[in-house]
Structure formats: structure tokens, C-alpha cells
Amino acid sequence: MRARSDRLRAQALVRLGGHRVLMNGGEQILSLARVDTQRTGAVTLHCAVGSVRTMHAILRCEWRANLGDRSLFSVPIRLRPDERPA
């Protein structure tokens, strides 16, 4: 029963965190969701948190934003495969 409540908590945090980021740019709830999804092993929700953080960085035009283990610099490269970095 505890695992089910942990999953529901993680889902709620991801949803609320995503709404908060789009509403006013606050990433506190999304940070809690990231930690919670790692703790519970919710892989798809963890990917959703990463997607929301990436989308928020793109909307702020921060192409080189540091997102922990990777940066957004690879996003424009994937969007333009004909241009190779030097």
C-alpha cells in the first residue's frame, strides 16, 4: 500500500511542478518531484520532470542551461543535423 501512495505522490508533484513552472517559473516543487521520482524508481515520471525542465530552459532561451548531468547544447544540434559543431 505504501508503494502506491508513493507513486501517487510522485505523480502529483510532477503535475503540480509542471504547472508551477509554466505559471511563474518556480522550480521548487519540480525539484521535489525529481528527488521523489528517483527515490521511488518512477522512470517515466523522472523523464517527464527532465522534459519539463528542458522545456522551461528553452522557453527562457537558456540554450546552455545546466540541467545536472547534461546541458541543453545538444538540443539545437539535434534540431539542425546538417550543421556540425567545429
DAQUI-V411535 format. One line per field, one symbol per residue. ss: DSSP state (2 for helix, 1 for strand, 0 for the rest). psi: psi as a letter, one per 30 degrees, with the letter a starting at -180 (. if undefined). burial: # if it has 16 or more other ideal C-beta (glycine too) atoms within 10 Angstrom, else .. Layout:
BEGIN
ss = ???
psi = ???
burial = ???
END
This chain:
BEGIN
ss = 02222222222222222222222200022222222222220022222222222222222000000100001022222220000000
psi = eeeeeeeeeeeeeeeeeeeeefeggkgeeeeeeeeeeeefgieeeeeeeeeeeeeeeeffhifgkjhcfllgffefeffiffjkk.
burial = .....##.###.##..##.##.....#.##.###.##....#..##.###.##..##.......#......#..............
END
